[in-house]
Amino acid sequence: MTYRPDIDGLRALAVLAVLAFHAGIPGFGGGFVGVDVFLVISGAIITARIRAEVEAGHFCVAGFYERRIRRILPMLAATILASALAAAVLLPAEARTDLARSLAAAAGFVSNLYFWKTSGYFDVAAQTRPLLHTWSLSLEEQFYLVVPLLLPVLLHRFPRRAVALLLLGALASFGLSLWLTARAPTTSFYLLPTRAWELLLGSLLAFARPGAIRAPALREALAAAGLALILVPVLAYDEATPFPGLGAVPPCLGAALVILAGASGPSRVGALLAARPCVAVGLVSYALYMVHWPLIVFTRYALLREPEGLETVALLAACGALAYAGWRWIETPFRRPAQALPRAVLFRRTGAALAGCLALGLAAGFGAPPAGPAGTPLAGLEREGWRGGRCFLEDQDPAAWAGEACRIAAGTGRTALLWGDSFAAHYVPGLARHAGDLSHDILQYTAAGCPPLLDHRSRARPTCAAFNARLPEVIRAYGVSQVILAARWDLVPPHALATLPDTLARLRAAGVAVSLIGPSPLFAFDVGLLGARGAGTRDDGSAAWFARSGHRAAETLRALAPEVGFADPEAFFCAGPLCRYRTDGSDLFVDYGHLSQAGSDRAVRAYFPLLRPQRASLAP
């Protein structure tokens, strides 16, 4: 494949979409699909080059890996080194341990496997992991462990069937992606078998006949459709969109159409992508991808909150400057050295460097676990009050719910049901403590990631549908007369939240009264880190810091359920952007937003619907 400036422009579109998404720029909720565009481009270019060299009779596996080393390793090494230095200054001990493990995984090109295995429901938020973005690089390199060995064999032995065999592999991978996205979405997101079809789609483009689309009108239509298929997901998707699966088809197909149309001749879309500004961004796209995410993460650590306004502008400018510097003084000299090292020397030095990074990461990341900051609650102990595995389920069959054992008894003769996700379960310790002051017995019916909506379907939590569907049966079996709904409402997709009135109507038809608890404050980091850094601390032992407001979600809930009693946690904890996370020397949250036992105690006394409120406020 000869150099095509429009492909550099396509790279620019992909990396800018990812950058806008990670920087939190409104309107780019689906910018993560830029990674999928990259995968299609990579598959097309690499396969075209291998095919050309094989057919010319001078393909060399060692030469292929030499090019990959010169293309990938310098910026990866620079990113790892810079991240390690920044981590020593900005990250707490636990995050440094995670970074060290991430470093080892990135050096071994298995970081997609590492992040897959460490992506549990209560794991460190993705926004705090500086090397998270290396998952896609690892996935791509795993693909290139196979292709340069397999493709020459296919071209030599089965030249007429090579395309059919690649297509069969792509279809098998896509089918697996569809199946796993519905059942194990984290696995489907991170692993090569469910992503290989995206790279193989690009590989198939390498077999298209040049100039195959001769009609200019058809070429224009295909290029325009391809661009639209990329842009619409960038603007319309969000983190709740099932992905990859069917969700990955539009951006991948769009990238393929743009590449295919450009191989056949000029088009308006091709001319736009080949414009000098687009090509300039495309040339630095790899460096920009490598530097942007660590810079965003470390900026959050420095501010202990999300950047805003001019801070975001400065952050984006810094990403661009570092990307240019990386391309100019790191990428280019290694890819086009004035005096090339002998290949054997290059391989030895590369192996030594990777082995050193791997050893350093393993030694630092898998030694004795560091102690947390003083005063940080132990998450495991705090969550014992949630009755995990019995009354708060995590990916278990709904039949695991323990029924009568989930009752918080007040001896009132009336039963209310607490229904929702972990942001409902975090009220349980406070309810247990104040059981004698409740107007009803409370039956805990909670499951991780399952908002209290009767017809909710979650690709991320496939068991939610069955769990929520059992609610009418539970209401009848236990004589429930009132239901309290609580959840992390900001994670509920708009189309799902719109079903709330139907859920409320069906509950009322069953003779059940309903109350809603609104969004809780959400901090950018665990309160242990905020406290260790002294964020917003005061002489009286209290502390308040910036939190993400759930005001819009609260307004939506009120609009959807105007006749339902509404409790507002933010009115208790917050005043404007500042929310109290510590009082009387005790942390009120166990992490970034779940209540600790002390916080649950105060929240229940202040605003829980079935206990006489004290009308207290912790607002700064």
BELVEN-V477937 format. One line per field, one symbol per residue. phi: phi as a letter, one per 20 degrees, with the letter a starting at -180 (. if undefined). A space follows every 10 residues. Layout:
phi: ???
//
This chain:
phi: .ffcffffff ffgfffffff ffemfgndfd fffgfffgff gfgfffffff fffffencfc fffgffffff fdfgffffff ffffffffed efgfffffff fffffffelc fffffffddf gdfgggfddf dgffgfffgf fffefdgfee fgfffeecge dgffffffff fffffffgff ffdbfffffe efgedgffff ffgfffdffg mfdefgffff fffffffffe fffgedfbfe fgbflffefg ffffffffff fffeqfbfff fffefgffff fffeffffff effgffffff ffemaffclf ffffffffgf ffffffffdd fffffcffcf fggffgffff ffffffffff ffffecefff ffggnffegf ffeffemgnc dceclefgff femgfeeeed menccddecq dfeeffefgf fffdgfdeec fddeccbgmd ffcfdfccff cgffgfffff ggfffffdmf dbcddbaeff eeggffffeg gffffffffe mdfccddffe fcefcffffg ffemfmfcfe nebcbfcfed gfffffffff cfeefcddgf feeccmfecf dbblmdfece beafffffff gffffebfgd cgfelebdgf
//
